[in-house]
């Protein structure tokens, strides 16, 4: 009897369950559930308005995803509950919520349901920028050693700024919160009845290091705000479990709601981009995984700890047990191409695409493919949404250079692709310059299958071979693999994530290899990119920040 | 009996005659004639193919303009030939042709009609760049003092490179040419039967200075090419007449063809942008005239000679007798907005404009008008067609900085307008920094009437009041004014261009005055523009040239 594991991937707009064979990683069935309340950025369900920069979610939607999709994939596949040995989830992060000591979300309590701070703060809730700025200034002033592990800056999207915002703006909610917890850990708590915290979100989003060092010190928290001094022991947890750990078994009630067996192994929570790494078959250092979509998240393993400036973070056991997991990222990639098509591609080009029977991106890709490297005469800085790695600066903006009266839309499109490739190349060079090897690339996510030109350009610009995940659902596949490890070999799963990856992870046949002539040409363009990158990004010319200030002042 | 003068303006695609009252400058009638052969950039009339970068014209088209339009304006207005006391023309430049010693265009000779070099080379014939480069290198090496008067560089569009190209590529045509002559002077020769040369084109396009210094020396020409040593005495003329001079009277034959009286005064030839200066009522120093269209030509008078780096040229009597005339320019202005609308404005914005019942430029202008200075967050370098003044570098390219995922087309449109205004401001600062005062601005041409936002931005960016010519035909009006001066007061015309301007030139009621708050904001943006301008334009970062080389190499 073939055994299966369930992987559930919680995205920004919907959740998706995939039922996967432990024999070979094939997908038996998949089901998607849109969040009933979506992203709440205008008002609460009762109409209470929200300020700008807010982004909340409804935790009931997360449970609905489980109840809708899991029975569906079982029914569709005909697979029996006893064949399902484990379950894992992957989530956006830092997506966090306040609960009481028993794990009940505070927004579920009728008396608190009209309080915005009682709800889930989605990863892209950006209203804690003030708190993040003050936290970074304080950490820098005190010489906190952990700051370097986050590339020198804690993001406004992460856990501590979000908690501090709650304290500042609604101290009653702060007081009522027995726990502040990542949504990924909260869902696992609902499934198992056991509170756990995973090493990935604790490390990358919560400024947790290891059992000995733990979180920043009470002294640091007190220097931020005296009321925060005991936040760790009062509201968080020092019991952090490595990924692949068994959080517990499905509770009888939850098992009944989902159509699974009570006691089915459940893995501790995980994060989407990080779960994708073993799903690409990567279980060793030197292989950079790119989760490519609206943005790119880069993950990488190393046996050694290195401080790499400008990375998002390095966490021990943060991606796979036994390794230091490194994360870096580009804050806009697919988003830039989407902006371009919507805001800067003329009607004529849309009409040409329609006449050719092609979707506009596909049409632009085809025309851009006819150009040789350098032929557009254009060079861009890919900072339409700021720069995450390696400059960690949201105030940087996009640049396009080389326009003439003959510049065509497909030339600009190619220059934008190239700029994002140069951004990835910069991240790779930054890792290798600081002792973290990058030998090969692995890609997953929506972009690789959509745009072959982009993949070839990334191979040419980085000078490295790119392997593609065979799965279109790598975060869910990775989550299922961790579910199999939580079950263990004795229950028909696997004892290690490496063993799971050997059987379950597959690569596409197609491989993108660098074309030597292109590599040489792009090397010249990349050198020019780096000059501009450092000139505008490292303080020699602060025009982008000046423009942002003038813009803010003009409004 | 009211007296009239005729002004004929020869453009790139058509010629236009305007009949103007000498009493008050009002237009009695106007008529346009498209050139039958247009711009010949693919082949000669007999099908002989042309290389790229070539741009020729047919001299018969210039005569047809006269024969079509002058009888028309007389008939339409009912004005009698005896009321027309003078005629002047304004032309593109350097637009030149080879003729025999009697003034017959070589291309009119059947045995030479299939030889491309026998035809008129239009101003935008760009195939003499090699000759221009070699001329500039040679002049620089020899320390030729005249080079500084042309901003340090002779353009490939000008007379000597074009002559040298003929010599290099078709020495028989060079040998057969009794004259190389500007088209503006050739047309006057046809009208009067007398060969004359005007101080404007000789000075700005022919490297002529004054009666004493003349042209570059035979020694210089020999160092270019021994065959050129005697080019001035053999093919040009040292008899250069100041503007407003009477070239002669209409020949009886020509008078009969045009319906005018024989002996009607004809002024020496002139150039369109330069004729516009007195037509704006400008007859004194300190008033910069901007002829604004696809590009901008800036003209300015001074009583003193100053060497201004990066100007197009300074010529004694080159614009008005008695003054040093300065010229500078921006190689693309309206052309950039046209490129933007065609290549980068999305279908959505066109649809919005159509729904609002507005032309697309007018719609973008309206939306851009709602922004305050700096509110777009964007800053551009206006080098879509290189930079004429003050950098004199055709290899520079356009730059846009400040893009975000929220950047809208009307914001980019405004940033493009602002960039061209910063370009004009740079030219003004360059004049004033080198001793040539600029107190007020005067605008004429197609752009001012089309785009009021643009005019206000120019006033705000330059901190100067802008007056607008009341005439839509300033080059033709200026030409007519010089025709009136050629006739003289005794014949019912005027004795000086100043007197003509007092009666005939009028300004629009509308004046654009700088708005103090905008001036202060734009000062901050302009400082940023200048930093980028110098960084990319003066050698600190040669990325634009590197990209052009890579582009050329990729093709």
Interface residues (C-beta under 8 A of the other chain):
Chain A: X332 X335 X336 X339 X342 X343 X344 X345 X346 X347 X348 X350 X371 X372 X373 X374 X375 X376 X377 X378 X379 X383 X384 X385 X397 X398 X399 X400 X401 X402 X403 X404 X405 X407 X408 X409 X412 X521 X524 X525 X528 X531 X532 X535 X536 X541 X543 X544 X546 X547 X548 X550 X551 X553 X554 X555
Chain B: X332 X335 X336 X339 X342 X343 X344 X345 X346 X347 X348 X350 X371 X372 X373 X374 X375 X376 X377 X378 X379 X383 X384 X385 X397 X398 X399 X400 X401 X402 X403 X404 X405 X407 X408 X409 X412 X521 X524 X525 X528 X531 X532 X535 X536 X541 X543 X544 X546 X547 X548 X550 X551 X553 X554 X555
